[in-house]
Amino acid sequence: MKSPASFIFSALGVVHCTNTTTPKNESIVGNSFDPAHWGFQRAQQLGSRDQFGIWHDKIDAYSSWLTTWGTVVNTRCTSCGGGRSWHCMWSSENSGADMLRNVQDNLCLDAWMPPGATFPKVYGNPNCDKKNINQQWKYQLKDHYNAWTKIESKAFPGMCVAVYTGKDAYMKPCIDAMDNEVIFHPVA
């Protein structure tokens, strides 16, 4: 059975991020990413354990990119040029990258808990704030094709970004591996 939604989170050439904010400038994105820019692409994680219990991952990527339309975070985009580019930044609380800002729309990935909701919501916030824990995330930057990570909220530990192809992003428990894996994958 195929995993309903996973992401591929891509970078070209480097695995480090900056602690500065890149100015909004769509012309710098083009069809490839700057060193501190990454893209989320839905994927399915395939794999199995060998006789020693070691997990061997294999990734099946889809033409479905995480982007923002207004403040809605979704995967309705199949190419979207600069809209699929996210700048990984440092918050004031961390020594490494833990924030994500959409380069084209200049919106930061943000999680919040509406009154009465079971799970937090995820959206693009126009007020990027390096001190706002709702905009801080845990993820690992890796530079090989089959590498993957989840995007877990620091404000809501155990809750990860999830999305189905062509749908809006949402959050659910990270332990549900059916739709919240995130994988880094180069984009030409």
C-alpha positions as CSV (number, residue, x, y, z in Angstrom):
1,M,0.0,0.0,0.0
2,K,1.4,3.4,-0.9
3,S,2.0,6.0,1.7
4,P,-0.6,8.8,1.1
5,A,1.9,11.7,1.5
6,S,5.4,12.3,2.2
7,F,7.7,15.1,1.2
8,I,10.9,15.4,-0.6
9,F,12.8,18.3,0.8
10,S,15.6,19.3,-1.6
11,A,18.8,21.2,-1.8
12,L,21.5,21.7,-4.4
13,G,25.1,21.3,-3.4
14,V,25.2,22.3,0.3
15,V,23.5,21.3,3.5
16,H,24.0,24.4,5.6
17,C,21.7,27.3,6.1
18,T,22.3,30.9,6.9
19,N,21.2,32.9,9.9
20,T,20.2,35.9,7.7
21,T,17.1,36.5,5.8
22,T,17.3,36.6,2.0
23,P,15.4,39.6,0.6
24,K,12.2,38.9,-1.3
25,N,13.4,38.7,-4.9
26,E,11.7,36.1,-7.2
27,S,14.3,36.6,-9.9
28,I,17.0,34.9,-7.9
29,V,15.1,31.6,-7.7
30,G,14.7,30.6,-11.3
31,N,14.6,26.8,-11.8
32,S,17.3,26.0,-9.2
33,F,17.8,26.8,-5.6
34,D,20.4,29.0,-4.0
35,P,22.5,27.3,-1.3
36,A,20.2,28.2,1.6
37,H,17.0,27.5,-0.4
38,W,15.2,24.1,-0.4
39,G,12.1,22.6,-2.0
40,F,9.5,20.2,-0.5
41,Q,8.4,17.5,-2.9
42,R,5.9,14.9,-2.0
43,A,7.2,11.4,-1.9
44,Q,6.6,7.9,-0.8
45,Q,9.1,6.1,1.3
46,L,9.6,2.5,0.3
47,G,12.0,0.1,1.9
48,S,12.4,-3.0,4.0
49,R,14.6,-4.4,6.8
50,D,17.4,-6.8,5.9
51,Q,18.2,-9.9,7.9
52,F,20.2,-7.8,10.4
53,G,17.2,-5.5,11.1
54,I,18.7,-2.5,9.2
55,W,16.2,-0.4,7.3
56,H,17.0,0.3,3.7
57,D,15.1,3.3,2.4
58,K,14.0,3.9,-1.2
59,I,12.2,7.0,-2.3
60,D,9.4,7.4,-4.9
61,A,9.0,11.2,-5.7
62,Y,5.9,12.8,-7.0
63,S,5.4,16.0,-9.1
64,S,3.8,17.8,-6.2
65,W,5.5,20.7,-4.5
66,L,4.8,22.4,-1.1
67,T,4.1,26.1,-1.6
68,T,2.0,28.9,-0.3
69,W,-1.1,30.4,-2.0
70,G,-2.0,33.3,0.1
71,T,-1.4,32.0,3.6
72,V,-2.5,28.5,2.7
73,V,0.3,25.9,2.6
74,N,-0.5,23.2,0.1
75,T,0.8,20.9,-2.7
76,R,-1.4,22.0,-5.6
77,C,1.7,23.1,-7.5
78,T,3.4,20.7,-10.0
79,S,6.2,23.0,-11.2
80,C,5.5,26.5,-9.7
81,G,9.0,28.0,-10.4
82,G,10.0,30.1,-7.4
83,G,6.9,29.2,-5.4
84,R,8.5,25.9,-4.4
85,S,11.6,27.5,-2.9
86,W,11.9,27.7,0.9
87,H,14.7,29.6,2.7
88,C,15.9,27.7,5.8
89,M,16.8,30.2,8.5
90,W,18.0,30.3,12.1
91,S,15.7,31.4,14.9
92,S,17.1,33.4,17.8
93,E,16.7,30.3,19.9
94,N,18.9,27.9,18.0
95,S,22.4,27.5,16.6
96,G,21.1,25.9,13.5
97,A,18.4,26.1,10.9
98,D,14.9,25.7,12.4
99,M,12.7,28.2,10.4
100,L,11.3,27.9,6.9
101,R,10.3,31.0,4.7
102,N,8.7,30.7,1.3
103,V,11.0,32.8,-1.0
104,Q,8.3,33.9,-3.5
105,D,5.6,34.9,-1.0
106,N,7.9,35.8,1.9
107,L,5.8,33.8,4.4
108,C,7.2,31.7,7.2
109,L,5.9,28.2,8.0
110,D,3.9,28.7,11.2
111,A,1.9,26.3,13.5
112,W,-0.9,27.4,15.9
113,M,-3.6,25.8,17.9
114,P,-7.1,27.2,17.3
115,P,-9.5,27.1,20.3
116,G,-11.2,23.7,20.4
117,A,-9.0,22.1,17.8
118,T,-7.6,18.6,18.2
119,F,-4.4,19.3,16.2
120,P,-2.5,22.5,15.4
121,K,-2.9,24.2,12.0
122,V,-0.1,25.1,9.7
123,Y,-0.1,28.2,7.5
124,G,2.2,30.8,5.9
125,N,2.7,33.7,8.3
126,P,3.6,37.1,6.7
127,N,5.2,38.2,10.0
128,C,8.4,36.1,10.2
129,D,9.6,36.4,13.7
130,K,12.8,34.6,14.8
131,K,11.6,34.6,18.4
132,N,8.2,33.0,17.7
133,I,8.4,29.3,18.7
134,N,5.3,28.6,16.4
135,Q,7.7,29.3,13.5
136,Q,10.4,26.9,14.7
137,W,10.8,23.4,13.4
138,K,12.9,20.3,13.8
139,Y,14.3,18.8,10.6
140,Q,17.6,17.4,9.4
141,L,19.4,18.6,6.3
142,K,21.0,15.7,4.4
143,D,22.7,15.7,1.0
144,H,22.1,12.2,-0.4
145,Y,19.2,11.2,-2.6
146,N,17.5,8.7,-0.2
147,A,17.8,10.9,2.9
148,W,14.6,11.9,4.6
149,T,13.4,13.7,7.7
150,K,10.1,14.9,9.2
151,I,9.2,18.5,9.8
152,E,8.2,18.6,13.5
153,S,6.9,21.6,15.3
154,K,9.0,22.9,18.3
155,A,5.9,24.6,19.7
156,F,3.9,21.4,19.5
157,P,6.4,18.5,20.1
158,G,5.4,15.3,18.4
159,M,3.3,17.1,15.7
160,C,4.5,17.1,12.1
161,V,3.6,18.8,8.8
162,A,1.5,16.4,6.6
163,V,-0.1,16.8,3.2
164,Y,-1.8,14.8,0.4
165,T,-1.0,15.5,-3.2
166,G,-3.0,18.5,-4.4
167,K,-4.3,19.3,-0.9
168,D,-3.7,21.8,1.9
169,A,-1.1,21.0,4.5
170,Y,-2.1,20.0,8.0
171,M,-0.5,18.7,11.2
172,K,-0.8,15.3,12.8
173,P,1.2,13.1,15.2
174,C,4.7,12.4,13.8
175,I,4.4,8.7,14.8
176,D,1.8,8.2,12.0
177,A,4.3,7.6,9.2
178,M,1.7,7.4,6.5
179,D,1.8,11.0,5.4
180,N,4.5,13.1,7.1
181,E,8.0,12.0,6.0
182,V,10.1,14.7,4.5
183,I,13.0,13.9,2.1
184,F,15.7,16.2,0.6
185,H,16.0,15.9,-3.1
186,P,18.1,18.1,-5.6
187,V,16.1,20.2,-8.1
188,A,17.5,21.3,-11.5
